[in-house]
Amino acid sequence: MKSLFKCLLILGLASPFFATAKQPNVVFFLVDDLGWKDLGCFGAELYETPNIDKLCAQGMRFPQAYSSAAICSPARATALTGRHCLNLKMWSHLHYLPKGQKILPSYLKDAGYQTWHIGKWHIGNKQKKTLPENLGFDVNVGGWTAWGPGSYFWPYNWKPNGKSDKRTSVPMLKEGGEAGEQLTDRLTDEALKLIDQRDPDSPFYLNFWYYSVHNKKGAKPELIKKYEQKIVALGLERTVRHDPKTGSDLLTSETNATYAAMLETLDDSVGRVVEKLKAIGEYDNTLIVFFSDNGSTTDDVPCAPLNGGKNSTYEAGVRVPAFMVWNGEIQPGSEYDHAIFIGDVFNTIMAATGQPIPSDHPTDSESLLPVFAGETLAPRRFHWYFPESRPHWGQRSNAAVFDETSGMKYIMFFNGDEDELYNIDTDIGETTNLLDQQPEVAQRLQKELSSFMREVYPTLPPPKKNMRSVVTNRIQLSN
């Protein structure tokens, strides 16, 4: 019955007769600033992530998963709406969901799901009524305007009398905590409580969005010591790739013991949730989604073999680790070697839970249910825009487009640098600029990118004043 129901969903033929089939639970793990190669199942060597690796092996791995932005807030909004962040008028960490935008948990709640948010939010505020509790979550633990915790240890930079920093503190967790408590552990405890206290007759959606591994880095002292010793034992030494365009040294070696320790605690958290699902007999009926919102902070975390890092539209900024697990529906140990999008999370969960996407909710994404059944999606095309320079992460103000059909990626710079063209299929590290060798391809993608930007730019929050005329001129020059 379950497989037949899924096939009908893929074909869009689900009927009331099948509505009585048990709906799957959904767990959406989203990690903050996790680099593409920072898990064992994606090639990490120093870091120890056995629980995540085991989970990944039970499902489908996506080695070419892309975010909608190389920065957190816009990417997170895309995940819960299926819409490109630029169509939500978001490109910066300072931008929030538009007021009135309906998101995934609201649809699931309408369908009878218990909906819980745990951890970082950073896509809304109280004034716009865009916090988790305003947008369909029954429970919100730890989610508000903050982009990072300030401290990963209790009380998580939370101060009394309204003096907490809305950007770097975590609410709701001061009560019940104690000195030495680590944030990822506490959030996991809260998630397990919700699962234990659930209504067993209704499905649940757990939106577990970690604050980890965002700056400011912080980890358990005993684990830091463990990895310091491991780095020495393995003979690892710090290496960098010098970026001549920004003058920055981008880390290429796994030599950050604190980051490694944070990943071990993250891995333990994922393992605890999975074990709880098995203990209550719900693992086989749960779709598990694992994603990162954007790439790593490459001044202290390696990006190799990719180029760039967080905020950068190079691959290390926008290509992220991702996999999905659904026992009985996704082939264990499978891999989809084509491009997917973080917005596909929305479309996939809606389809998997039998929820039609309303006609007044346009999306820019695809359901992956056909992929689970062995199909290949039509070639994708993705756009990115970040009109600010962050040289410490290898970012220069630009917009970019990736065309899966050709495998080519075009980057249009707004800081005066020459544009760049790369064949991502053969040059994942973006080392060889093909702008002069393939002028026709460059011209075609430049024209397409400019057309896209002209369409969305008037609706977007403007860049900083010194960049506005530059951006508009670059777009107009490609008419």
C-alpha positions in Angstrom: 0.0 0.0 0.0 2.8 2.4 0.9 4.7 2.0 -2.3 1.5 2.2 -4.4 0.5 5.4 -2.7 3.9 6.9 -3.5 3.6 5.9 -7.1 0.2 7.6 -7.3 1.7 10.7 -5.7 4.5 10.8 -8.3 1.8 10.6 -11.1 -0.4 13.1 -9.3 -3.2 10.5 -9.1 -3.5 10.1 -5.3 -7.2 9.7 -4.5 -9.3 9.8 -1.3 -9.2 6.0 -1.3 -5.5 6.1 -0.5 -5.7 9.0 1.9 -6.1 6.5 4.7 -2.6 5.2 4.1 -0.3 6.1 7.0 1.4 9.4 6.3 5.1 9.5 6.9 6.8 11.5 9.6 9.4 13.9 8.4 12.7 15.0 10.0 14.6 17.8 8.3 18.1 18.2 9.6 19.7 21.5 8.5 23.2 22.2 9.5 24.6 25.8 9.5 27.7 26.5 7.4 28.6 22.8 6.9 31.1 22.5 4.0 30.6 20.1 1.1 33.4 17.8 2.2 33.0 18.0 6.0 31.4 14.5 6.5 32.9 11.1 6.3 30.3 10.2 3.7 31.5 13.1 1.6 35.2 12.5 1.9 36.3 14.0 5.2 39.5 12.4 6.7 40.0 14.0 10.1 36.4 14.5 11.1 34.5 11.6 12.7 30.8 11.4 11.7 29.9 7.7 12.0 26.2 8.1 12.7 25.7 10.5 9.8 27.7 8.3 7.5 25.6 5.2 8.5 22.4 7.2 8.0 23.6 8.4 4.6 24.4 4.9 3.5 20.8 3.9 4.2 19.5 6.4 1.7 20.3 8.5 -1.4 23.3 10.8 -1.5 23.3 14.0 -3.6 26.9 15.0 -4.5 25.7 18.0 -6.5 23.2 19.7 -4.2 23.0 23.4 -4.5 21.7 26.1 -2.2 19.9 29.1 -3.4 22.3 31.5 -1.7 25.8 31.3 -0.2 24.4 32.8 3.0 21.9 31.4 5.6 18.6 33.4 5.7 17.8 33.3 1.9 18.7 29.6 1.7 16.5 28.7 4.6 13.6 30.5 3.2 13.9 28.6 -0.1 13.9 25.3 1.7 10.6 26.0 3.4 8.8 27.5 0.3 10.4 25.9 -2.8 10.9 29.5 -4.1 14.2 30.9 -5.2 15.2 33.4 -2.5 15.4 36.2 -5.0 11.7 35.7 -5.7 11.2 36.1 -2.0 13.1 39.4 -2.1 16.0 38.0 -0.1 19.7 37.9 -0.8 21.3 38.9 2.5 21.4 37.5 6.1 19.5 40.7 7.0 16.5 39.8 4.9 13.5 37.9 6.2 10.5 36.1 4.8 7.9 38.4 3.3 4.9 38.9 5.6 2.1 36.6 4.7 4.2 34.0 3.0 2.9 30.5 3.7 5.6 27.9 4.4 5.9 24.1 4.6 4.9 23.5 8.3 1.6 25.5 7.8 0.6 23.1 5.0 1.5 20.1 7.1 -0.3 21.4 10.1 -3.4 21.8 8.0 -3.0 18.2 7.0 -3.0 17.0 10.6 0.8 17.0 11.3 2.3 17.8 14.6 4.9 20.5 13.7 8.0 21.3 15.8 10.9 23.7 15.2 14.1 23.1 17.1 17.2 25.5 16.8 18.2 28.3 14.6 15.5 30.2 12.6 16.9 33.6 11.3 14.3 34.1 8.6 11.8 36.3 10.5 11.1 38.5 13.5 8.3 39.3 15.9 7.4 42.6 14.1 6.7 40.9 10.8 5.1 37.9 12.6 7.5 35.6 10.8 8.8 33.6 13.7 8.2 29.8 13.8 5.1 30.1 16.0 3.6 32.5 13.5 4.1 30.3 10.5 2.6 26.9 11.3 4.8 25.4 14.0 3.0 24.1 17.1 6.3 24.3 19.1 9.3 26.5 18.7 12.4 25.8 20.8 15.3 28.2 20.3 14.3 29.9 17.1 14.2 33.7 16.6 16.3 36.4 14.9 19.8 35.2 15.9 22.3 34.1 13.2 24.5 32.5 15.8 24.6 31.6 19.5 27.5 33.8 20.6 28.4 31.0 22.9 27.7 27.3 22.4 27.5 26.8 26.2 24.7 27.6 28.6 23.2 30.2 28.9 24.0 30.8 25.2 24.7 34.5 25.6 21.1 35.0 26.8 20.9 37.9 29.3 18.0 39.0 31.5 15.9 42.2 31.3 15.8 42.3 27.5 19.5 42.9 27.1 20.2 39.9 24.9 21.7 40.5 21.5 19.0 39.5 19.0 21.8 38.4 16.6 24.0 36.3 18.9 21.9 34.8 21.6 19.5 31.8 22.0 16.2 32.2 23.7 14.0 29.8 25.7 16.8 27.6 27.0 18.0 29.4 30.1 15.5 27.6 32.3 16.5 24.0 32.9 20.1 24.5 31.9 23.3 24.4 33.8 26.9 25.4 33.5 28.8 23.2 31.0 25.7 22.3 29.0 26.4 22.4 25.2 23.8 23.8 22.8 23.6 20.9 20.3 23.1 18.5 23.2 20.4 20.6 24.8 18.5 21.0 21.5 18.7 17.3 21.0 17.3 16.7 24.4 14.4 19.0 23.6 13.8 17.2 20.3 13.7 13.8 22.0 11.2 15.1 24.5 8.8 16.2 21.8 9.0 12.9 20.1 8.3 11.1 23.4 5.4 13.4 24.1 3.9 13.2 20.6 0.4 12.1 19.8 1.0 8.6 18.4 -2.1 8.8 16.2 -0.8 11.8 14.2 2.3 12.1 12.0 4.9 14.7 13.0 7.3 17.1 11.2 10.5 17.9 13.1 12.4 20.9 11.7 15.7 20.4 13.4 17.9 23.3 12.4 21.3 23.3 14.2 23.1 26.5 15.2 26.2 24.4 14.8 28.7 24.7 13.0 28.3 28.5 12.6 30.9 31.0 13.8 31.7 31.6 16.6 33.2 28.2 16.9 33.0 26.4 20.3 33.2 22.8 21.4 33.6 20.5 24.4 37.2 20.8 25.7 37.7 17.1 25.9 36.8 16.7 22.3 39.0 19.6 21.2 41.9 17.9 23.0 41.1 14.6 21.2 41.4 16.2 17.8 44.4 18.2 18.6 46.1 14.9 19.4 44.7 13.3 16.3 46.0 16.1 14.1 49.5 15.6 15.6 49.3 11.8 15.2 48.2 12.1 11.6 51.0 14.5 10.9 48.6 17.1 9.5 49.8 20.6 8.9 48.0 23.7 8.0 47.8 24.5 4.3 46.2 27.3 2.4 45.4 28.3 -1.1 46.3 32.0 -1.7 43.6 33.9 -3.6 45.4 36.6 -5.6 42.1 38.4 -6.4 41.2 39.0 -2.7 44.6 38.5 -1.1 43.2 36.0 1.2 44.5 32.6 2.3 41.8 30.1 2.1 42.3 27.0 4.4 42.7 23.7 2.5 43.6 21.4 5.4 41.5 19.6 8.0 43.4 21.1 10.9 40.8 22.9 13.0 40.4 20.8 16.2 37.5 22.9 17.5 35.5 22.4 14.3 36.2 18.7 14.3 34.9 18.5 17.9 31.8 20.4 16.9 31.1 17.9 14.1 31.4 15.0 16.5 28.8 16.5 18.8 26.6 17.2 15.8 27.0 13.5 14.7 26.1 12.3 18.1 22.9 14.4 18.0 21.8 12.9 14.6 22.5 9.5 16.0 20.4 10.0 19.0 17.4 11.2 17.0 17.7 8.2 14.6 17.9 5.8 17.6 14.8 7.4 19.1 12.9 6.9 15.8 13.9 3.2 15.8 13.0 2.8 19.5 9.5 4.0 19.0 9.0 2.0 15.8 8.7 5.1 13.5 12.0 4.9 11.6 10.6 2.9 8.7 7.8 5.5 8.3 10.0 8.6 8.5 11.4 10.6 5.6 14.8 12.0 6.8 16.2 15.0 4.9 19.8 16.2 5.6 21.2 19.4 4.1 23.5 22.3 4.8 22.3 25.9 4.2 25.6 27.1 2.6 29.3 26.4 2.4 32.0 26.7 5.1 33.8 29.7 6.5 37.1 29.2 4.7 39.3 31.4 6.8 39.1 28.6 9.5 37.5 25.6 7.8 38.8 24.0 4.6 37.0 24.3 1.3 39.2 22.0 -0.8 38.8 20.6 -3.4 36.3 23.4 -4.1 37.0 27.1 -4.6 35.7 30.0 -2.4 33.5 29.6 0.7 30.6 31.0 2.5 29.1 34.1 0.8 31.0 33.1 -2.3 29.1 32.0 -5.5 32.0 29.6 -6.2 31.2 26.0 -5.6 32.4 25.9 -2.0 29.8 28.6 -1.2 26.8 27.1 -2.9 27.4 23.4 -3.2 26.4 21.6 0.0 26.3 18.0 1.4 22.8 16.5 1.2 21.1 13.2 1.4 17.7 11.7 2.1 16.6 8.5 3.7 13.1 6.8 3.6 13.2 3.1 4.3 11.3 1.1 1.7 11.0 4.1 -0.7 14.7 5.1 -1.2 17.2 2.6 -2.3 19.9 2.3 0.4 23.4 3.2 -0.8 22.0 5.0 -3.9 23.4 8.2 -5.4 21.8 10.8 -7.7 24.6 12.2 -9.8 22.8 15.2 -11.1 22.0 18.7 -9.8 19.3 19.3 -7.1 18.3 22.4 -5.3 17.6 23.2 -1.7 14.1 24.3 -2.7 13.4 20.7 -3.7 13.1 19.9 0.0 9.7 21.7 0.0 8.4 20.1 -3.1 9.6 16.7 -2.1 8.1 16.8 1.4 4.8 18.1 0.1 4.6 15.3 -2.4 5.8 12.6 0.1 3.1 13.6 2.6 0.4 13.7 -0.1 -0.1 17.5 -0.1 -0.8 19.2 -3.4 1.0 22.5 -3.9 -1.7 25.2 -4.2 -2.0 27.1 -7.4 -1.3 30.4 -5.6 2.0 29.0 -4.2 4.4 29.1 -7.2 7.7 27.2 -6.7 11.0 27.2 -8.5 11.9 23.6 -7.4 11.1 20.0 -8.1 9.8 17.0 -6.2 12.5 14.3 -5.9 10.0 11.4 -5.7 10.6 10.5 -9.3 14.3 10.4 -8.5 13.6 8.0 -5.7 11.9 5.8 -8.3 14.9 5.8 -10.6 14.1 8.7 -12.9 16.3 11.6 -13.9 14.9 15.1 -13.7 15.2 17.5 -16.7 18.4 19.6 -16.6 18.4 22.4 -14.1 19.6 26.0 -14.2 20.4 27.9 -11.0 21.2 31.6 -10.3 23.0 33.3 -7.4 23.4 36.9 -6.5 25.4 38.4 -3.7 26.4 42.1 -4.4 28.9 42.4 -1.5 32.5 41.4 -1.2 33.8 39.3 1.7 37.5 38.8 0.8 38.3 36.7 3.9 36.0 34.0 2.4 37.1 34.6 -1.2 34.0 36.5 -2.2 33.8 39.3 -4.7 30.5 41.1 -5.4 28.8 39.1 -8.2 26.0 37.2 -9.7 26.3 33.7 -11.3 24.4 31.1 -13.3 25.0 27.4 -13.6 23.6 25.6 -16.6 23.4 21.8 -16.1 22.8 21.0 -19.8 26.3 22.3 -20.7 27.9 21.9 -17.3 29.0 25.6 -17.5 29.0 28.2 -14.8 29.3 32.0 -15.6 30.2 34.5 -12.9 29.5 38.2 -13.5 31.6 40.4 -11.2 30.5 43.8 -10.0 33.8 44.9 -8.5 35.6 45.5 -11.8 37.2 42.1 -12.2 36.9 40.2 -15.4 34.0 37.7 -15.6 34.7 34.0 -15.3 33.5 30.8 -17.0 34.0 27.3 -15.7 33.1 23.8 -16.8 31.9 22.4 -13.5 31.6 18.9 -14.9 35.4 18.7 -15.5 36.7 21.4 -13.2 34.9 21.2 -9.9 37.6 23.4 -8.3 37.0 26.2 -10.8 40.7 26.5 -11.6 40.6 27.2 -15.3 38.7 30.3 -16.6 37.3 29.5 -20.1 36.1 32.9 -20.8 38.4 33.5 -23.8 38.4 29.9 -25.0 34.6 29.6 -25.2 33.3 33.2 -26.0 30.0 32.0 -27.5 29.1 30.0 -24.4 30.2 33.0 -22.2 28.0 35.4 -24.3 25.0 33.1 -24.1 25.2 32.6 -20.3 26.0 36.3 -19.7 22.9 37.2 -21.7 20.7 34.7 -19.8 22.1 35.8 -16.4 21.5 39.5 -17.2 18.0 38.8 -18.4 17.2 37.0 -15.1 18.8 39.8 -13.0 16.8 42.5 -14.9 13.7 40.6 -14.1 14.2 40.2 -10.3 16.4 43.2 -9.5 13.6 45.8 -9.3 11.9 43.8 -6.6 15.0 43.2 -4.4 16.4 45.2 -1.5 19.1 47.3 -3.1 22.8 46.7 -2.5 24.9 49.2 -0.7 24.9 52.6 -2.3 28.4 52.3 -3.8 27.3 49.2 -5.7 24.0 50.2 -7.1 25.0 51.9 -10.3 27.7 49.2 -10.9 25.1 46.4 -10.6 22.6 48.1 -12.9 25.2 49.0 -15.4 26.5 45.5 -15.6 23.0 44.2 -16.2 22.3 46.8 -18.9 25.6 46.2 -20.7 24.4 42.7 -21.5 21.2 43.8 -23.3 
